[in-house]
């Protein structure tokens, strides 16, 4: 290493250009690695808050609709394809939402693209499917109603949401989520007290994506994107030591609980 000039009787050593460049390169690599870790986590946190807010808005709109229109059992909802059950849900719930656009026949609200599963495989282009009605909220969230494909999971239909609208990634379980309609409540897909632990494993953690909404709302994370050994009665985080908890101890959140969660997210 070259010697620097002596100043005030002491010797100080300067870095060479090569050493400076090597140091900067190391700093750059460390910064890049940090960004790759931090940015996805921040995005996940943002999406978690967006989903909480959307769930609260939908739940409150549904409760207002029940108050004004009476029991959902009397709404005349059909779960048969072609009978217009999705339009009934739209027309009953939409008046209690702040909307920018309503697409009664589905087309025109969702982007004309093929949505993806968590693993990147093709899922579906919503504009190519019948029996869907949709709307866009003032914050850009896209909401869609369907009854004909929901009979296995709900009593009165399902609601799909894209929490950041047409913006990417447009992936199920990342920015696109499912909810199911019952007599007095909207239940997030994968809620353990309703669907059990295996539903989450099969429909979310194995990359299907549509069974993830409850996990995000209840556990406030999207750790299923990073490891595959999570469960409702075990690990909630990838780096957590497993603990056993009965799924019956995990209640379905009430509308009041969801409103509290959403308020804390602002």
N, C-alpha and C positions, 0 to 999 in steps of 0.2 A: 504494500500500500504506500502511495506517495506521501511524503511529508509535507505538511502545510507550513506556512510561515509562522515563526514564533511571535506571539503577541504578548506584550507585557511580561516578558521573561518566562512564559509558559509555552508548552508545546501542545498544539491542537491538531488533531488528525481529521481530514475531510474524506467524505466518501468519493470514490471514483464514479464515473458515469455508469460503468457497468453495474456496480453495486447498487446504485440508485434505481436503475431500470429493473434489476432483479427484485428489489424491495417493492417497487410499484406493481410489478407483475403479481407478486404474492398477495399484496393487498387487494388487487383486482379480482384474483381468484377467490379469496375469502369473501369479498363483498358479493360476488356473483352467487356463491353457494348460499350465502345468507338470504339474498333476495329470493332465490328459488324456493327456500323454505318458508320465508315470512309471507310473501305475496299470496300464495295459495291459501294459507291459513286466514289471512285478512279477508280474502274473497269469500271463504267459507263462512266466516263470522258475519259478513255483510248479508249473505244469502240466508243465513239462519234468522237474522233480524227481519229480513223482508218476508220470509215465510210466516213468522209469528204475526207480523202486522196483517198479512193477507188473510190468515186464518181468523184473526179477531174480527176483521171487517166482514168476512163471509158469515161467520157465526152470528154476529149481531144483526146482519141483514136477514138471515134466516129466521131468527127469533122475532123480528119485527113483522116478517111476512106471516108467521104463525099467529101472531097477535091480531093482525088485521084480517087475514083470510081464513082463519080457523085451522083445524087439524089438517096436516098434510095428507091424511087418509081421505080427506074430502076434496082434495084438489083435482081429482080425476086423472091421476098420473098412470099412464100405461108403461109397462116395462117391455112391451112388444115392439119390434122394429117397424117403423113406418106409421106408428100411431101418434107420434108427436109429443111423447112424454117430455122430451127435452125442451120443447117450446113452452110447455106448462111451467116447468121450473124457471126458465128464463123470465117469463112474464110475471111470475109471482115474486121472484127475488130481485130482479133488476131494478124495480122502482125504489128499492131501499139501498141502492148503491150509487156512487158518484161515477158516472160513465162518460166516456168520450165517444164511444161507438158501440152499436148493437148489431150483431149479425145473426138474425133469427135462423137462417139456414146454415150457419157455421162458417161458410167461406167468406174471406175478406178480413177477418180479425187475426187469424193466425198466419204467420209467414208461409209462403208457398215453398217450403223446404221439407226434407225428411229429417225428423228428429232422430236422435241417437240414443242407444242404451248407454249405461255407464262405461261399458267396455269399448265403446266406439262403433259397435255394430248398428245397422239400420233398425229403427223402430217403426215410425209411421209418418206419413205426410197427412196432417189433419184435414187439409183441404180436399183430400180424395175420399173421405169417409162420410157416409150419410148419417142421419139421426144425431147431429150435433148442432147446438145453438151456442153462440159465444158473444162476449162483450169485452171491451177494453176499459179498464178503470182509468181515472184521471191521473194516477201515478204511473201508468203504462203497463200495469199487470194485465195479462190476458186471462180471462176466465171462460171455461167451456162447460156446458151441461150435457149429460147423456143419461139415458135410462136403459136402452136396449142391450147394452153390454155390461150392465152392472148387477144383474140378478144374483150372481154368485157371491157378491161381496156386500151388497146393501139392500135395503127394503124399498127405497124410493129413488135410486139413481146415484150418479157420481158427478163430482165436480173436478175438473182438471185446472191447474193454474200454471202459467209461466210467469214467475215472479219478476223477471226483468224484461217482459215483453218479447219482441222479436230479436233482441240482442242475443249473441251467442253466450254460452255454448249450445243451448237448445238440446240439453241432455236430460233424460228421465233420471230423477234422483239427485240432480245437481241444481238445475233451475226450473225443472218441470216436476210437479207433484200431483198426487191424487188424494181426494177426500170422498167420503161416502155418506149418503144421506139416510138418516133414520128418523123415527117419529118426532123426537124432540131435540135432535142435535146433529151436527156435522162431525163425523169422526175421521181423523187423519188415517190414511192407509198404513196398516202395520201396527195399529194400537194394540199392545199386548193383551189387555183385558178383553178385547174383542176378537182378535185374530190369532193370539198365541205367539210363542217364540219362533216356531218353524216358519211362519209366514214371512217374518223379517229375514230369516236366513235364505229362504228360497226366492223371495220376491224383491229383496234389496241387496243383501250381501253377496249373492251369487251373480250380481251384475244385471239383474233385470231392471232394478231401479224404481219400479212403481210402488214398492212396499216400504219406502224410506221416510215418508213424511212424518210419521209419529216419532221416529228416532230423533229427527232433527228438532222437533218441537219439545219433546220431553227431556232429551239429554243435551240439547243445545250444542251439538257438534255434528260434523259430517265425517267422523272417523272411519266409517265404512269404506271411504275412498282410499284408505291407506293400509288396512289390514282386514283379514277375513275371519278372525276368531272372536268377534264381538257377539254379545247375546244379551237379551233382556234380563236373564238371570245370572249373568256373569260380568265380563269386562265391558266397560262403557268407553274406554279409551285404549288406544293401541298399546301404550306403555304401562297400562295398569295391571296389577296382579289380580287374577280372577277371584271374584267373590260370588257366592251363590245367593240369589234372591229369587223368591217365588214370583212368577209373573202375575199371580193374583194380587200381589202387593202393589202393583203398578196400575193406578186408576186411570180411567179416561178423564182427561181434563174437562172441567165444566166451562161453560161460557164465561163465568165470572173469573175463573182462573186464567183463561186465555186473555181476557181484557187486561188483567193485571200484568201479565207477561208482556203484552204489546206495549202498554204504557211505559214499562221499564226500558223498552228497546228504543224509545225516542230520545 
